Amino acid sequence: MRNILLFILLSVSLGCSGKQPYLSKQDSNQKWNLVWSEDFDDPQTIDDNWKAENAAPSHILSSRWRENVSVHDGYLFLNNRKETREGKDWTSASITRKSSVHYGYMECRMKISASTGVNNSFWLYNWSREGHHAFEIDIVESHYPNIIRTNVHDNGTKAKKTNIQYSKKISNEKNLSEDFHVYGFEWSEKYMKYYFDGKLVRTEKNKVCVASARMVLGTAVMKWAGEVTDSIDGTSMVVDWVRYYTKK
Protein backbone atom coordinates (compact mmCIF):
# COMPACT_ATOMS: atom_id res chain seq x y z
CA MET A 1 0.00 0.00 0.00
CA ARG A 2 2.84 2.35 0.90
CA ASN A 3 4.54 1.73 -2.43
CA ILE A 4 1.30 2.54 -4.28
CA LEU A 5 0.97 5.84 -2.40
CA LEU A 6 4.57 6.75 -3.16
CA PHE A 7 3.97 6.00 -6.84
CA ILE A 8 0.87 8.23 -6.89
CA LEU A 9 2.71 11.09 -5.17
CA LEU A 10 5.63 10.78 -7.58
CA SER A 11 3.28 10.81 -10.58
CA VAL A 12 1.51 13.94 -9.34
CA SER A 13 4.85 15.65 -8.72
CA LEU A 14 6.09 14.82 -12.22
CA GLY A 15 2.83 16.04 -13.73
CA CYS A 16 3.12 19.44 -12.02
CA SER A 17 6.79 19.84 -12.88
CA GLY A 18 5.97 19.16 -16.53
CA LYS A 19 4.59 22.67 -16.94
CA GLN A 20 7.97 24.29 -17.16
CA PRO A 21 8.63 27.18 -19.57
CA TYR A 22 9.41 26.23 -23.15
CA LEU A 23 12.72 28.06 -23.02
CA SER A 24 16.07 27.38 -24.63
CA LYS A 25 18.54 25.18 -22.79
CA GLN A 26 20.58 28.25 -21.85
CA ASP A 27 17.82 29.29 -19.45
CA SER A 28 17.21 27.50 -16.16
CA ASN A 29 13.69 26.14 -15.83
CA GLN A 30 14.10 26.23 -12.05
CA LYS A 31 13.85 30.03 -11.76
CA TRP A 32 10.17 30.25 -12.78
CA ASN A 33 7.01 29.84 -10.75
CA LEU A 34 3.81 29.01 -12.67
CA VAL A 35 1.13 31.58 -11.74
CA TRP A 36 -1.62 30.29 -14.02
CA SER A 37 -2.09 28.04 -17.01
CA GLU A 38 -5.00 28.06 -19.46
CA ASP A 39 -5.33 24.68 -21.18
CA PHE A 40 -8.82 25.19 -22.66
CA ASP A 41 -10.16 21.88 -21.43
CA ASP A 42 -13.45 23.48 -20.33
CA PRO A 43 -15.43 25.87 -22.59
CA GLN A 44 -16.59 27.77 -19.50
CA THR A 45 -13.05 29.09 -18.94
CA ILE A 46 -13.54 31.60 -21.75
CA ASP A 47 -16.31 33.44 -19.94
CA ASP A 48 -14.77 32.88 -16.51
CA ASN A 49 -11.23 34.07 -17.27
CA TRP A 50 -11.45 36.05 -20.52
CA LYS A 51 -13.60 38.79 -22.03
CA ALA A 52 -14.51 38.48 -25.70
CA GLU A 53 -14.61 41.57 -27.88
CA ASN A 54 -17.97 42.45 -29.45
CA ALA A 55 -17.26 45.38 -31.75
CA ALA A 56 -16.36 46.53 -35.25
CA PRO A 57 -12.97 48.31 -34.97
CA SER A 58 -12.39 50.91 -37.64
CA HIS A 59 -8.77 49.95 -38.35
CA ILE A 60 -9.48 46.38 -39.54
CA LEU A 61 -11.74 44.77 -42.15
CA SER A 62 -13.52 42.42 -39.72
CA SER A 63 -15.80 42.86 -36.75
CA ARG A 64 -15.06 40.62 -33.75
CA TRP A 65 -17.61 38.63 -31.72
CA ARG A 66 -18.01 36.15 -28.90
CA GLU A 67 -19.77 33.83 -31.35
CA ASN A 68 -16.49 33.42 -33.22
CA VAL A 69 -14.80 31.99 -30.11
CA SER A 70 -15.13 28.27 -29.44
CA VAL A 71 -13.46 25.66 -27.24
CA HIS A 72 -13.51 21.93 -27.97
CA ASP A 73 -11.17 18.93 -27.85
CA GLY A 74 -8.85 20.88 -25.54
CA TYR A 75 -8.24 23.76 -27.95
CA LEU A 76 -9.32 27.36 -28.30
CA PHE A 77 -10.52 28.37 -31.77
CA LEU A 78 -10.67 31.99 -32.92
CA ASN A 79 -12.76 31.61 -36.06
CA ASN A 80 -12.74 33.77 -39.20
CA ARG A 81 -15.90 33.92 -41.30
CA LYS A 82 -17.11 35.67 -44.42
CA GLU A 83 -20.29 37.32 -43.16
CA THR A 84 -21.55 40.88 -43.10
CA ARG A 85 -21.99 42.37 -39.65
CA GLU A 86 -21.81 45.96 -38.40
CA GLY A 87 -20.72 47.20 -41.81
CA LYS A 88 -17.83 44.74 -42.15
CA ASP A 89 -17.61 41.91 -44.70
CA TRP A 90 -15.76 39.60 -42.32
CA THR A 91 -15.96 38.48 -38.70
CA SER A 92 -13.11 37.30 -36.48
CA ALA A 93 -12.41 37.03 -32.74
CA SER A 94 -10.42 38.52 -29.87
CA ILE A 95 -10.33 37.68 -26.16
CA THR A 96 -8.66 39.59 -23.32
CA ARG A 97 -7.57 38.02 -20.04
CA LYS A 98 -9.54 39.48 -17.12
CA SER A 99 -6.54 39.42 -14.76
CA SER A 100 -3.48 41.49 -15.62
CA VAL A 101 0.13 40.34 -15.95
CA HIS A 102 3.37 42.13 -15.18
CA TYR A 103 7.03 41.17 -15.21
CA GLY A 104 7.70 37.47 -15.77
CA TYR A 105 7.57 34.97 -18.60
CA MET A 106 4.51 34.15 -20.71
CA GLU A 107 4.03 31.81 -23.63
CA CYS A 108 1.38 30.53 -26.02
CA ARG A 109 1.32 27.35 -28.12
CA MET A 110 -0.74 27.92 -31.26
CA LYS A 111 -1.31 27.39 -34.99
CA ILE A 112 -2.15 30.36 -37.20
CA SER A 113 -5.05 30.70 -39.64
CA ALA A 114 -4.32 28.98 -42.96
CA SER A 115 -4.90 31.99 -45.21
CA THR A 116 -3.35 35.29 -46.15
CA GLY A 117 -5.17 38.41 -45.00
CA VAL A 118 -5.42 37.36 -41.34
CA ASN A 119 -3.40 38.81 -38.49
CA ASN A 120 -2.90 36.19 -35.76
CA SER A 121 -1.78 37.80 -32.52
CA PHE A 122 -0.67 37.20 -28.95
CA TRP A 123 -0.06 40.55 -27.27
CA LEU A 124 -0.14 42.82 -24.20
CA TYR A 125 -1.35 46.36 -23.67
CA ASN A 126 -1.77 49.15 -21.14
CA TRP A 127 -3.21 52.26 -22.73
CA SER A 128 -3.41 54.31 -19.54
CA ARG A 129 -1.04 57.28 -19.33
CA GLU A 130 -1.51 57.87 -15.60
CA GLY A 131 1.99 57.99 -14.16
CA HIS A 132 3.64 55.98 -16.93
CA HIS A 133 3.86 55.51 -20.70
CA ALA A 134 0.97 53.87 -22.53
CA PHE A 135 2.26 50.87 -24.49
CA GLU A 136 1.56 47.77 -26.51
CA ILE A 137 3.76 44.69 -26.78
CA ASP A 138 3.10 42.34 -29.68
CA ILE A 139 4.67 39.07 -28.60
CA VAL A 140 3.75 37.84 -32.06
CA GLU A 141 1.78 39.06 -35.04
CA SER A 142 1.88 36.19 -37.50
CA HIS A 143 0.73 36.09 -41.14
CA TYR A 144 0.28 33.03 -43.33
CA PRO A 145 2.30 31.14 -44.21
CA ASN A 146 5.50 31.96 -42.32
CA ILE A 147 5.74 35.62 -41.28
CA ILE A 148 6.51 36.42 -37.64
CA ARG A 149 6.64 40.00 -36.42
CA THR A 150 7.33 41.34 -32.93
CA ASN A 151 6.54 44.93 -31.99
CA VAL A 152 6.83 47.42 -29.16
CA HIS A 153 4.58 50.49 -29.28
CA ASP A 154 5.31 53.57 -27.17
CA ASN A 155 2.14 55.67 -27.02
CA GLY A 156 3.63 58.32 -24.75
CA THR A 157 2.58 59.91 -21.50
CA LYS A 158 -0.28 62.14 -20.43
CA ALA A 159 1.94 65.18 -20.97
CA LYS A 160 3.37 64.02 -24.31
CA LYS A 161 1.48 61.57 -26.49
CA THR A 162 3.54 59.68 -29.07
CA ASN A 163 3.13 56.85 -31.56
CA ILE A 164 6.53 55.19 -31.80
CA GLN A 165 6.89 51.59 -32.97
CA TYR A 166 9.91 49.28 -32.75
CA SER A 167 9.36 46.26 -35.00
CA LYS A 168 11.34 43.22 -36.07
CA LYS A 169 10.54 40.53 -38.61
CA ILE A 170 11.77 37.09 -37.61
CA SER A 171 13.20 34.87 -40.34
CA ASN A 172 11.30 31.61 -40.59
CA GLU A 173 10.79 28.89 -43.22
CA LYS A 174 8.01 26.87 -41.57
CA ASN A 175 4.35 26.96 -42.53
CA LEU A 176 2.99 28.19 -39.22
CA SER A 177 -0.54 26.94 -39.94
CA GLU A 178 0.46 23.29 -40.26
CA ASP A 179 1.87 22.67 -36.77
CA PHE A 180 1.76 24.18 -33.31
CA HIS A 181 4.59 26.50 -32.30
CA VAL A 182 5.41 28.17 -28.98
CA TYR A 183 5.71 31.96 -28.80
CA GLY A 184 7.34 33.17 -25.58
CA PHE A 185 8.09 36.51 -23.98
CA GLU A 186 10.30 37.33 -21.01
CA TRP A 187 9.60 40.74 -19.49
CA SER A 188 11.53 42.54 -16.79
CA GLU A 189 12.17 46.12 -15.71
CA LYS A 190 15.36 46.20 -17.76
CA TYR A 191 14.74 44.12 -20.86
CA MET A 192 12.29 42.24 -23.08
CA LYS A 193 13.13 38.92 -24.74
CA TYR A 194 11.14 37.18 -27.48
CA TYR A 195 11.29 33.42 -28.06
CA PHE A 196 10.15 31.12 -30.87
CA ASP A 197 9.98 27.40 -30.05
CA GLY A 198 12.34 27.97 -27.13
CA LYS A 199 14.92 29.90 -29.15
CA LEU A 200 15.73 33.50 -28.28
CA VAL A 201 15.00 35.59 -31.40
CA ARG A 202 14.97 39.18 -30.12
CA THR A 203 16.17 41.20 -27.13
CA GLU A 204 15.25 44.83 -26.45
CA LYS A 205 15.94 47.20 -23.56
CA ASN A 206 12.73 48.04 -21.72
CA LYS A 207 12.39 51.80 -21.98
CA VAL A 208 8.66 52.38 -21.41
CA CYS A 209 6.77 49.13 -20.66
CA VAL A 210 6.79 49.29 -16.87
CA ALA A 211 3.14 48.99 -15.79
CA SER A 212 0.99 45.86 -15.60
CA ALA A 213 -0.81 44.88 -18.79
CA ARG A 214 -3.73 42.93 -20.21
CA MET A 215 -3.09 39.84 -22.34
CA VAL A 216 -4.91 39.35 -25.65
CA LEU A 217 -5.35 36.52 -28.16
CA GLY A 218 -6.91 37.61 -31.43
CA THR A 219 -7.45 37.42 -35.15
CA ALA A 220 -8.25 40.24 -37.54
CA VAL A 221 -8.81 40.45 -41.27
CA MET A 222 -6.61 43.19 -42.72
CA LYS A 223 -4.79 44.01 -45.96
CA TRP A 224 -1.51 44.43 -44.07
CA ALA A 225 -1.58 40.67 -43.42
CA GLY A 226 -1.63 39.78 -47.11
CA GLU A 227 -4.19 39.35 -49.88
CA VAL A 228 -7.76 39.19 -48.60
CA THR A 229 -9.62 36.38 -50.41
CA ASP A 230 -12.49 33.96 -49.77
CA SER A 231 -9.91 31.42 -48.53
CA ILE A 232 -10.14 33.17 -45.15
CA ASP A 233 -13.67 31.86 -44.62
CA GLY A 234 -13.67 28.95 -42.16
CA THR A 235 -10.07 29.33 -41.01
CA SER A 236 -9.08 29.59 -37.34
CA MET A 237 -6.22 30.51 -35.08
CA VAL A 238 -5.97 27.47 -32.79
CA VAL A 239 -4.49 27.76 -29.29
CA ASP A 240 -3.37 24.74 -27.28
CA TRP A 241 -2.39 26.57 -24.10
CA VAL A 242 -1.27 29.87 -22.54
CA ARG A 243 0.95 30.12 -19.44
CA TYR A 244 2.19 32.88 -17.18
CA TYR A 245 5.22 32.56 -14.87
CA THR A 246 6.97 34.86 -12.45
CA LYS A 247 10.48 34.51 -11.09
CA LYS A 248 10.89 32.48 -7.92
N, C-alpha and C positions, 0 to 999 in steps of 0.2 A: 504493500500500500504506500509505504514511504517513497519507494522508487517511482511509483506512478505520479505522486504529488510533485516530486522533484522534476520529473519530465515535463509536467504541465507548466510548472513555474518557469522552466528553462525555455519552453516554447513561447510562452507569453513574452518573456524578456527579449527573445530574438525577434519576435514580431514587432515589438515597439522600437527596437533599435534599427529595424529595417528602414524606417522613415528618416534616413539621414539625407542631408543635402546632396544633390547631384552635382557635386563640384569636382574640379580636376584633382588629380592625386597630389598636387602641390599644396592643397589646402587640407587642414586637419578637420575631419568630420566631428571631432570631439569638442569643438569650441562652440557648437550651436545647440540651442535649446528650442525644440519645436513648440511654438505657441498655439497654432491651429493648423489643421489640414482639412481641405475640402475634397472629398473623394467622389461626390455625386452619386452615392449609392441610394439616396432617398430623394425623390422629387421635391419633397417638402422643404429641403434645405435651401432651395432658391428663394422662397418667400420668407423663410426664417432668417437667413443670413445675408441675402442680397436684395437689392431693389432694382427692378427692371425699368428701363426707360420707356416711356410712352409719349413720344413726341415726334415732330418732323423738323429736325435741325436744318437750318438754311444752308449750311456749308457742304452738305452731302446730297446725293441723289435719292437716298432712301429715307423713309420714316422708320422708327424703331419701336417695337411693341413686345409686351409680355407674351403674347401669343406665339411669337417667333422663338421663344425659349422653351426647350424641352429637356427632360432628363430621363434616360432609360438605358438599361444594360450597363449601368455604372459610368455613363458618360454624360457630359453636358453638351447640348447641341444648340448653337446659335444659327438659326436658319435664315437663309436668304430666299426671297420669293419675288416673282414678277406679279405684282398686284398694285392697283392704284389705291392710295390711301393718303388723305390729308395733302393732296396736290402732288404727291410723289409717285413715280411709276414703279418703285421697288420698295420692299420692306426688308428690314434686317433686325438685329437685336443687340442690346447692350445691357449689362448688369453691373451694378456697383456694390461693393462690399459695404455692409452697414457699419462695421467697426473699422476704425482707421488703423494704419500701420505707420511705423516710424523707422528708425535705423534698425538694420538687421539684414537678413537674406531672405529673398522670396523667389519662388520659381513656379513655373506652369508647364505641364506636359500637354501638348496639343498638336492637332493636325489642322492645316489651314483649308479654306474653301478652295475647291478644285476649279477655279475659273479666274480669269483676269477681271479687273474692274471691282474687286472686293478688297477692302483694307481689313486685315485680321490683326487685332491689337490686344496687348496685355500692357496696362499702363497705370500710372499714379498721377494724382493731381491734388493741388491745394490752391484754389483761386482767391483766397482771402489775402488782402494786403495789410492786415492789421498787425503791425509789429514785425513783419518779415516780407520777403519777396513772394509774390504769387508765382507758381511754377507748375510745370507738367513734365513728367518723366515717361517717355515711351520706352518701356523695356524691350518691346518689339512691335514694329508695324511691318507685317509680312504680306507680300503680294505674290500671287501665283505666277510662275511655278516655284521660284527659288530666291526671291528678293527678301532680304532682311535689312531693316533700317532701325537704328536706335537714335533717339532724340532727347535733348534737354531743352525745355522752353523756359526762358526767364521773362515773366510778364511784369516785372518791376514792383515798385512799392507804391504805397498810397500817395507819397509825395512826387514820385516820378514813375509813371507807367511806361513800360517798354514792351517790345515784342521781338526778343532775340532768341534765335534757335541755333543749337549746336547739334548737327546731324552727322551720322556716319553710316555708310552702306557696308554691310558685311559680306565678303566674298563667300559664295556658297554654290555648289553644283548639284545639290540634292533637290528632288521634287518634294517640296514640303507638305504637299497634300496627300502623299502616298503613305507616309509613316509618321508616327508620333515623334516629336522632338521636344527637348527640355530647354526652356528659355529662363535664365536665372539672372538675378540682380542683387548685388551686394551694395548696401548703402550705409555710409557712416558720415560723421560730421566733416571728415576731411576728403573723402573720395567716393566715387561711384564706379562699380565694376559690373560689366555685362558679360554673361556667359551663354554659350550655345553648346548644348549636349556636354556640359561639364568643362568646356574649354573657354578660357578667358579670351574674349574677343575685343574688348574695349575698356579702357580705364580713363576716367576724367576726374579732375579735382572738383570737389563740391564747393561751388561758390555761392549758391543761392538757395539750394533745396534743403532747408533746415527744419521746417515744421512738419508735423504729422500729415499724412495724406490718405486719400481714398484710393482703393484699388478697383480697376475696371477691366472687364473682359468684354470685347465688342467686335461687331462687324459693321461695315458701312460700304455702300455702293458709291464709288466715286471715280471720276476720270483719271485722277492722279494714280490710281492703282492699276491702270491698264485699260484696254479696250472694254467697253461695256456692251455685252451681247446677251442674248437669251440663254447662253450657257450658264449664267449665274443662277437661274431659276432652279431651286431644289438643292443647291449646294449648302454646306454647313461648315462652320468652324467647330471642331470637336475637341473638347477638353477632357482629359483623363483625370487630372488632379491639379490643385493649387495648394502651395504650402508657404507658411510664414514662420521664420526662425528669428530668434534674437541671440546675441552672444551670451554664453554662460558667464 
